[in-house]
Amino acid sequence: MKSLLLMSAALATLALTTLAQAEDKPVYELRIYTTNEGKLPELNARFRDHTAPLFEKHGMTNIGYWTPTDPALKDNTLIYLLKHDSPAAAKKSWAAFMADPDWVKAKTASEADGKLVSKAQAVYMTETDFSPHNLENGDQERLFELRKYTCDPGRLPNLHKRFRDGELDLFTKAGMTHIAYFTPTEIPDTLIYIVAHKDAADAAKSWDAFRTNPEWIKMKADSRADGPIVNQVESTMMVPVDYSALK
């Protein structure tokens, strides 16, 4: 979890500027905030009462807001996902949001006793062609899993092919719910995706069923016939906060 994102919010803004020169399609923004000690409830209150509504006011789409289940992170970490109509729209929305008097007032009031956020990370992403874009709520609140795969240089197309040609089907067969699959715009050789489970026990059961499936074992071996593909896998289990659109 701690190395999931590799760019500070400032660097992500620079990356967005570069991307805006070349792309004109929807872009997603994954952000992770680490709070100062004891400040997560206040940050959630600010998002619930002010930040999230102001995002929508300025053209951003709130997709989901989560806290990790890891005991070391659950009391000081907020993870969220936004959607922008385009990189240019994202840049415009953030500028309007930061200049909004309502935001300035809310931020100032919330930080009267000290800053809430000690670290902010962000990464811009586009959906892969095999992403199911399943952003609808289920019948009940779910456990979400944020995963990041780092490939050996030049091997991301091989990973995409494996997901496109059967791995997603095996996830479904094992009982997982696909949410979305992304390619970061400025982090090379990387796949980031979100799946959902009923609960922690269901997640463990699904992953065990997937990893022991003979179809997967053969698929993995075949895909690695000309060399390894993935050299690092990171996983973060998350639960939605009360104001998350996606639950």
Beta strands, then each sheet from edge to edge (+ up, - down):
strand 1: 27-35
strand 2: 61-68
strand 3: 77-84
strand 4: 117-127
strand 5: 143-151
strand 6: 177-184
strand 7: 190-197
strand 8: 230-240
sheet 1: 1+ 3- 2+ 8- 5+ 7- 6+ 4- 1+
end
